[in-house]
Amino acid sequence: MAKNYTVADVVNIDSDSDSDDDNGGVIGMVPSLASLIENQKVSIADAATVAPRETLECRSFWKAGENFVIPSSVTLTAPGMVEHARVHPKFLHSNATSHKWAFGAIAELLDNAVDEIQNGATVVKIDKINIVKDNTPALVFQDNGGGMDPNGIRKCMSLGYSSKKSNTTIGQYGNGFKTSTMRLGADAMVFSRSTRGGKSTQSIGLLSYTFLRKTGQDDVIVPMIDFDISSDSPQPIIYGSPGDWSTNLNILLKWSPFSTMVELLQQFEDIGTHGTKVIIYNLWLNDEGIYELSFDDDDVDIRLRDENAQDGKRLHAKTLEVRSHISYRYRHSLRAYISMLYLKKFKNFKIILRGVSVAQFNIADEFRHPETIMYKPQAAAVDYAATGIKVGFIKEAPKLPICCFNVYHKNRLIRPFWKVVLEGSTRGNGVVGVLEANFIEPAHDKQDFERSSLFLRLEARLKRITSDYWQNHCHIFGYQTAQIPADKSKRTVIPDQPPTVNTYNPSPLPSDRISHGGPIIREINLSNATSSPTAAVAAPHLRNYTGLRNNFQPVQLNPQPPAAGDTGNNLVGKSAAEIREENLQLFMRCEEYVKKENEVEQTVKSLEKELEEVKSKCAQLALLVDAKKKEMQQV
């Protein structure tokens, strides 16, 4: 069994401290390495007994917490030292399971970079690199914000500490860095440069689940080293003894992707005078033994493999159309998800994913017939400001059965495409809304909200807004409602394209003025242009077969007499026999198209089956190549 050893930079943070510049407040609480080693009776030389770049036996995230050996006894605290609560390494994994979705973990790291905008950050880069030691992929997050000094990096890598108390910053629990990095990979390194009080420093920290598991630690140990770079050459900052600093360095070199001090310092070359770089390696695998994140499907994107695996099945054309919409694509495309992650457009800040800038997208910018409904939440003894709920039809309405809301909190997307109405109903198809709900608190993974009474009232109100909006506007697509008379002769036809104005403006319903959550004001955005609603109806046999087709043309509900000489599609003067014959010919042509479609489907299924077999062989070959590489490295 591997022997335990520890390092100098094990810190106990006073979470009530507000100072980010007083290094002595934290460093003074760090016991010396010599006292810790004497307490555990382990020699510094034991740090060299573990083979470099070892990995966990289980590389699947959801199984990585199994088979953990819990020590039967806890090491006693050395005389003269203050007793502290230990955090077992298993907690790192358990804590990270709050992220059910890998992209949610990536969003947490992006939030840290966005919070640095107030410190001058203008860019954050997300990219994939290959680890030279074993040619495995790693994720890199890098920003040019203010960076962290030695005290700041210790707070970042401690559990439960947050110095973000501004109303504009996203982070609040002090837990995001640990949960997000451990959700994406077993190990993470942090490189940071900063200038505080005229003193320039650079720091390196290692949060390694592999190191803690392989060495049998019963406490979370985070080796760190710091440099003073105020002068021409970096000088080590030593808080305990030179031996402490050297031991930290040795652990970093043995358990990180870098073998020498030169390689470590090279990581600061592209950071500049200030900024932070996070490298996450030993990325998790899925149940099939393949990396959970895919870097090969798209050179400028990062995708989720498990989602893509389902796309290989033969799907109906309608389903494929739905999957091409961003309401589906964001689930497996990081670029699609990041594009709408922040509500307000950045002025002097860019998110660059794999070398290409991400264009921000707000689905409300494409709404047809948009409205803004003011909603004022009601709570005892708290006066919340009213928030605007933008609602409208998406440009693909009503063809796509999408009805949902994007809900943000402090500019950050928390609930993407939240379905507040029951699925399966056509009522509400194409109605989408966007709002910023700062009056309710997000859950720890920032992918949902706490189910408070305010949240439940908001949910009920959004259901009513969807119903009312559909009731007031569905006549645009030819649906009949109680508010719209059935006199079709009063309706005119416009081309099948997004209307620029909604001239229909019925009186607000009582529910529009009185809400369960408080009063609202309906504000309809109108332009100066004029147009009339479209009434588009597909042929009955087409509706029964595939629903509303994409390419059918609007039907003229108030037909005008044909122009002189115009005989196209004019049935006047034809006998019943001629009409039946023409109808029969049309159905025969339709049958031919259906037959051809079936043949194409069979061909596609055959090709997809061959593709799956090739993918399976490629995966097996990749595993064999990795095994051969490891054997050659061991030799």
SVG drawing of the C-alpha trace seen along z (x, -y; Angstrom):
<svg xmlns="http://www.w3.org/2000/svg" viewBox="-69 -54 86 58">
<polyline fill="none" stroke="black" stroke-width="0.4" points="0.0,0.0 1.3,-3.5 2.5,-5.6 0.9,-8.9 2.7,-12.2 1.6,-15.7 2.7,-19.2 3.1,-22.6 0.3,-24.3 -2.7,-22.6 -4.8,-25.6 -7.7,-26.2 -9.5,-29.3 -11.5,-31.6 -14.5,-32.1 -15.4,-35.4 -12.2,-37.1 -12.8,-39.7 -9.2,-40.6 -7.6,-39.4 -4.4,-41.3 -3.3,-40.2 -1.3,-37.1 -0.4,-36.7 -4.0,-36.0 -3.8,-32.6 -0.2,-31.7 0.3,-32.2 -2.1,-29.3 -0.2,-26.8 1.8,-24.4 5.3,-23.5 5.9,-20.4 8.4,-19.1 5.7,-19.1 3.2,-17.3 5.6,-14.7 6.7,-14.1 3.0,-13.8 2.5,-11.1 6.0,-9.6 6.6,-9.7 9.9,-10.6 10.0,-13.3 11.8,-10.7 8.5,-8.7 7.2,-11.3 9.5,-9.7 8.1,-6.2 5.1,-6.6 5.5,-6.1 4.9,-9.2 1.6,-9.8 -0.3,-7.0 -4.0,-6.9 -7.1,-5.6 -8.2,-2.0 -11.7,-3.3 -11.8,-6.2 -15.6,-6.5 -16.8,-9.5 -19.9,-8.0 -17.9,-4.9 -14.8,-6.7 -16.0,-7.0 -16.5,-3.3 -14.1,-0.9 -12.7,-3.8 -10.8,-2.5 -11.9,-4.5 -9.3,-4.4 -10.4,-2.8 -8.6,-5.4 -7.8,-9.1 -4.3,-10.4 -4.0,-12.4 -3.1,-16.0 0.5,-16.8 1.1,-18.6 0.8,-22.4 -1.3,-22.3 -4.9,-23.3 -7.4,-20.5 -9.2,-20.9 -12.0,-19.0 -10.6,-16.8 -12.1,-16.5 -11.7,-13.0 -10.7,-12.9 -13.9,-11.0 -15.7,-14.2 -14.1,-15.7 -15.9,-13.1 -19.2,-13.2 -19.2,-17.0 -18.6,-17.0 -21.7,-14.7 -23.8,-17.8 -23.0,-18.4 -25.1,-15.8 -24.2,-17.5 -20.6,-18.0 -21.4,-21.3 -22.7,-22.7 -19.3,-22.2 -17.7,-24.0 -20.1,-26.9 -18.9,-27.2 -15.4,-27.8 -16.6,-30.3 -18.4,-32.1 -15.1,-32.6 -13.6,-34.2 -16.7,-36.4 -16.5,-37.6 -13.0,-38.8 -14.4,-41.4 -14.5,-43.8 -10.7,-43.3 -10.0,-44.0 -10.5,-40.6 -11.2,-40.8 -11.0,-37.2 -11.4,-33.6 -10.1,-30.7 -11.3,-27.1 -9.2,-24.6 -7.9,-21.1 -4.2,-20.2 -2.4,-16.8 -0.4,-15.8 3.2,-15.0 3.8,-12.4 1.1,-10.0 -0.5,-11.7 -3.9,-12.1 -6.3,-15.0 -6.7,-17.8 -9.0,-20.8 -7.5,-24.3 -9.3,-27.4 -7.3,-30.6 -8.3,-34.3 -6.5,-37.6 -8.1,-38.8 -6.4,-40.1 -5.1,-36.7 -4.6,-35.4 -1.9,-36.1 -0.7,-33.3 -3.5,-34.1 -6.1,-34.2 -5.2,-30.8 -5.4,-29.2 -8.9,-30.5 -9.8,-29.3 -8.6,-25.8 -10.1,-25.7 -13.6,-24.3 -16.5,-26.6 -14.8,-30.0 -16.1,-32.8 -15.0,-36.4 -17.5,-37.2 -20.0,-39.5 -20.9,-41.8 -24.4,-41.9 -23.0,-41.6 -20.8,-38.5 -22.2,-35.1 -20.2,-32.9 -21.5,-32.8 -20.9,-29.5 -17.1,-29.2 -17.5,-25.7 -17.7,-26.0 -14.0,-25.5 -13.7,-22.2 -17.0,-20.7 -16.4,-21.7 -12.8,-20.6 -13.4,-17.3 -16.5,-16.7 -14.5,-17.0 -11.3,-15.2 -9.6,-13.5 -6.8,-16.2 -6.5,-19.9 -3.6,-22.4 -3.8,-26.1 -1.3,-28.7 -1.9,-32.3 -0.1,-35.6 -1.1,-38.8 0.2,-42.1 -1.0,-43.2 0.4,-46.2 3.2,-46.6 4.4,-43.0 4.1,-40.6 3.7,-36.9 3.0,-33.7 1.5,-30.6 1.0,-26.9 -1.5,-24.6 -2.5,-21.0 -5.9,-19.5 -5.4,-15.8 -7.9,-13.1 -5.5,-10.6 -2.7,-11.7 -5.0,-11.5 -6.4,-8.1 -3.0,-6.5 -1.2,-7.7 -4.1,-6.8 -4.6,-10.2 -7.3,-10.7 -7.4,-14.5 -7.5,-16.7 -3.9,-17.8 -3.2,-20.5 0.5,-21.1 1.3,-24.7 4.4,-26.7 4.7,-30.5 7.3,-32.8 8.1,-36.5 8.5,-37.8 9.0,-41.5 12.6,-41.2 14.1,-39.8 14.3,-36.2 11.6,-34.3 12.4,-33.8 10.7,-31.1 8.4,-32.4 9.0,-30.1 6.6,-30.2 7.8,-27.2 11.3,-25.8 13.2,-25.2 12.4,-21.5 8.7,-22.3 8.9,-24.2 11.0,-21.4 8.6,-18.7 5.7,-20.6 7.6,-21.0 8.5,-17.2 4.8,-16.3 3.8,-18.7 6.4,-17.2 5.4,-13.6 1.7,-14.0 1.3,-16.7 1.7,-16.5 5.1,-18.4 8.4,-16.7 10.7,-19.6 10.7,-23.1 11.3,-24.5 8.1,-22.9 6.2,-24.3 7.4,-27.8 6.7,-27.6 3.0,-27.5 3.2,-31.2 4.6,-32.4 1.3,-32.9 -0.4,-34.3 1.3,-37.6 1.6,-39.9 -1.7,-38.8 -4.2,-36.1 -5.1,-32.5 -4.8,-29.1 -6.5,-26.0 -5.5,-22.6 -7.8,-19.6 -6.3,-16.3 -7.1,-12.6 -10.5,-13.4 -13.3,-11.0 -14.5,-8.2 -18.0,-7.1 -19.3,-3.6 -18.0,-2.4 -14.4,-3.4 -14.4,-6.4 -13.8,-10.0 -17.0,-11.6 -16.1,-14.8 -15.6,-14.5 -13.0,-16.7 -13.0,-14.9 -16.5,-15.5 -16.0,-19.2 -12.7,-21.0 -14.2,-24.2 -16.5,-22.6 -16.6,-20.3 -19.4,-17.7 -20.9,-15.2 -20.3,-11.7 -23.3,-10.0 -25.7,-12.4 -24.2,-12.0 -24.4,-8.2 -28.2,-8.5 -28.1,-10.5 -27.0,-7.5 -30.5,-6.0 -32.9,-6.6 -35.2,-9.4 -38.3,-10.9 -37.8,-14.1 -39.8,-16.0 -37.6,-14.8 -34.5,-15.7 -35.9,-19.2 -36.4,-19.6 -32.9,-18.3 -31.4,-21.0 -32.9,-23.7 -30.8,-25.2 -33.3,-24.0 -31.9,-20.5 -28.4,-21.3 -27.3,-23.0 -27.5,-19.7 -24.6,-18.2 -22.8,-21.2 -20.7,-23.3 -20.6,-26.2 -24.4,-26.2 -24.8,-26.2 -22.2,-29.0 -23.7,-31.2 -26.8,-31.7 -25.2,-31.3 -25.2,-35.0 -28.2,-37.3 -26.5,-40.6 -24.1,-41.0 -20.5,-41.6 -19.0,-44.8 -15.2,-44.2 -15.1,-40.5 -14.8,-37.4 -15.3,-33.7 -13.0,-31.8 -13.7,-28.1 -11.0,-26.1 -9.6,-29.1 -12.9,-30.6 -14.9,-33.3 -18.4,-32.3 -21.1,-34.5 -23.6,-35.4 -27.3,-34.5 -30.5,-35.5 -33.5,-33.7 -35.7,-36.7 -34.0,-38.6 -35.8,-36.4 -39.3,-36.5 -42.2,-37.0 -45.0,-39.2 -43.0,-39.9 -44.6,-41.1 -43.1,-42.2 -45.1,-41.3 -44.1,-42.9 -44.1,-40.5 -43.7,-41.7 -43.1,-38.9 -44.8,-39.1 -43.2,-38.1 -43.7,-39.0 -41.6,-42.0 -39.6,-42.0 -40.3,-44.5 -39.0,-42.9 -38.6,-45.0 -40.7,-44.0 -39.0,-42.1 -39.9,-41.9 -40.8,-38.6 -40.3,-38.7 -42.5,-36.3 -43.2,-35.6 -43.3,-33.0 -40.0,-31.5 -39.3,-32.0 -40.1,-28.3 -43.5,-28.4 -45.8,-26.6 -44.0,-23.8 -41.7,-22.9 -43.4,-21.7 -41.3,-23.9 -42.8,-25.7 -40.5,-26.8 -38.7,-29.7 -35.1,-30.6 -34.7,-31.7 -31.6,-33.7 -30.2,-34.8 -27.8,-37.7 -27.2,-37.5 -26.4,-33.7 -28.7,-31.1 -30.0,-28.7 -33.0,-26.9 -32.5,-26.6 -35.7,-25.9 -37.8,-25.2 -41.0,-23.5 -43.8,-24.8 -46.7,-23.2 -47.4,-19.5 -45.8,-17.8 -48.0,-16.3 -50.3,-19.3 -50.2,-21.5 -51.5,-24.4 -48.6,-26.7 -46.4,-25.3 -43.8,-27.9 -44.3,-30.1 -41.0,-30.9 -40.1,-33.3 -37.0,-34.9 -36.7,-36.5 -34.1,-37.3 -35.3,-36.1 -33.0,-37.6 -35.6,-37.2 -35.2,-33.4 -32.0,-31.5 -30.3,-29.0 -29.3,-25.6 -25.6,-24.8 -25.0,-23.4 -26.7,-26.5 -28.8,-24.3 -32.0,-24.7 -33.7,-26.9 -34.5,-26.2 -38.1,-25.2 -39.3,-28.1 -42.7,-29.6 -41.5,-32.4 -40.4,-29.7 -43.7,-27.9 -45.6,-31.2 -43.4,-32.1 -44.0,-28.6 -47.8,-29.0 -47.6,-32.5 -45.5,-31.3 -48.1,-28.6 -50.8,-31.3 -48.7,-33.6 -48.1,-30.8 -51.8,-30.0 -52.9,-33.6 -50.4,-34.4 -51.4,-31.4 -55.0,-32.2 -54.5,-35.7 -52.2,-35.0 -52.8,-31.4 -55.2,-32.8 -52.1,-34.0 -51.5,-30.3 -55.1,-29.5 -56.3,-28.2 -59.8,-29.1 -60.4,-30.4 -63.3,-31.8 -61.9,-35.3 -61.6,-35.1 -64.9,-34.8 -65.1,-32.1 -65.7,-34.6 -62.8,-33.7 -63.7,-36.2 -62.3,-38.9 -58.8,-37.4 -56.2,-38.1 -53.1,-36.2 -49.5,-37.2 -46.4,-35.3 -45.2,-32.4 -42.4,-34.4 -42.0,-35.9 -44.6,-38.7 -43.2,-42.1 -46.2,-43.3 -49.2,-42.0 -52.2,-44.2 -54.4,-42.1 -54.5,-43.6 -57.4,-42.3 -58.3,-43.7 -56.2,-42.2 -57.8,-39.4 -58.4,-39.9 -55.6,-37.4 -53.3,-39.9 -53.9,-42.5 -54.0,-40.4 -51.4,-37.7 -50.9,-35.2 -47.5,-36.7 -48.6,-40.3 -49.9,-42.8 -48.5,-42.9 -48.6,-45.3 -48.9,-44.1 -46.7,-46.0 -46.9,-45.0 -44.0,-46.0 -45.3,-47.3 -43.5,-48.7 -44.8,-51.1 -45.3,-48.5 -48.7,-46.9 -49.6,-43.4 -52.3,-40.8 -52.3,-37.4 -51.5,-34.3 -54.0,-31.4 -52.0,-28.5 -53.6,-25.0 -52.0,-21.9 -53.9,-19.3 -55.6,-16.7 -53.7,-13.7 -50.4,-15.6 -51.4,-16.5 -52.3,-12.9 -49.0,-11.6 -46.3,-14.0 -48.2,-16.9 -47.6,-20.4 -45.2,-20.2 -42.3,-22.7 -42.9,-23.8 -46.6,-24.1 -48.0,-27.5 -50.6,-29.5 -54.2,-28.9 -56.1,-31.9 -59.2,-32.1 -60.9,-34.9 -60.2,-33.8 -60.4,-36.5 -61.7,-35.9 -58.9,-34.6 -57.4,-37.0 -58.4,-36.7 -56.5,-33.9 -55.4,-32.3 -56.5,-28.6 -54.0,-27.1 -55.5,-25.0 -59.0,-26.1 -61.5,-23.2 -64.4,-25.2 -65.7,-23.4 -64.1,-20.0 -66.3,-17.0 -66.4,-14.8 -64.6,-12.0 -61.8,-14.3 -61.3,-15.5 -61.3,-11.9 -58.7,-10.9 -56.5,-13.9 -56.9,-13.0 -55.9,-9.4 -52.8,-10.5 -51.7,-12.7 -52.2,-9.8 -50.2,-7.5 -47.3,-10.0 -47.5,-10.3 -47.2,-6.5 -44.2,-6.6 -42.5,-9.2 -43.4,-7.1 -41.8,-4.0 -38.6,-6.0 -38.5,-7.4 -38.7,-3.9 -35.8,-2.7 -33.7,-5.7 -34.5,-4.9 -33.3,-1.3 -30.1,-2.5 -29.4,-5.0 -30.0,-2.3 -27.6,0.0 -24.9,-2.8 -25.5,-3.7 -25.1,-0.1 -21.8,0.0 -20.7,-3.3 -21.5,-2.0 -19.4,1.1 -16.5,-1.1 -16.8,-3.3 -16.7,-0.2 -13.6,1.1 -12.0,-2.4 -12.7,-2.5 -11.2,1.0 -8.1,0.0 -7.7,-3.2 -7.8,-1.2 -5.2,1.2 -3.0,-1.7 -3.2,-3.3 -2.4,0.1 0.6,0.5 1.8,-3.0 1.6,-2.4 3.5,0.9 6.3,-0.8 6.5,-3.6 6.8,-1.1 9.6,0.7"/>
</svg>
